[in-house]
Amino acid sequence: MAARSTSVSFYNSTRSTTLTRVDWGLDHGDWDTEPPGQVGPQSSVSWESESSGFLTGTEGWVRYYPLPLDTPVIPSPVPDEETIYIHWDNPYAGGNSYSFSAPAPYAVTQNGDGSGDNAEVGLVLGGAYGPDTCRSGYVWRGANDSDHVCVSPETRDQAAADNSQAAARVDPAGGPYGPDTCRQGYVWREAFPGDHVCVTPETRSQAQADNAEAARRVL
């Protein structure tokens, strides 16, 4: 066993983002296992570097570019600020250190302190707002507190406006659908089960279309 080594376990917890390696290298040491070229959604990979030579440690880095399912093209050149960056340093003398960064709305978290001469550390790529984090350009619809369907900002604004008008759009006389019966010209939005906010038929159709695309709009 080498005097110093670092083993990195990396989990891509996103549901629709594939990571493509665009840059990697070592400042000190040798590769035992290089970072893989791609990391698919909800996939775990690992790599390891080790010291080489007398009284030396190991230090390295890797950059991955995040590719959503329907965005298969990597820009050239790749801007560093658009990549997931992971760096580790296990010196012969002194403590181990790790650094990482990710473009919004991605986030990298560390599991374990990665200490010791032959260190092991776990890293997880996810969304800054949890598993329902929207891809760039989308926001949570927010038709209620738990509505995390990703939609355009305009659709979120529409949902808020419809909620504010909900009481005025209910038929005060009631009707065949009980106390939530809508006034003429309106229908239930049905963005989620039990959603009886009265909206235009076009808005209900939009809600159904957004629900159908929900899985493709998260990271």
Secondary structure by P-SEA (a helix, b strand, c coil): ccccbbbbbbbcccccbbbbbccccccccccccccccccccccccccbbbbcccbbbbbcbbbbbbbccccccccccccccccbbbbbbbcccbbbbbbbcccccbbbbbcccccccbbbbbbbbbbcccccccccccccccccccccccccaaaaaaaaaaaaacccccccccccccccccccccccccccccccccccaaaaaaaaaaaaacccccc
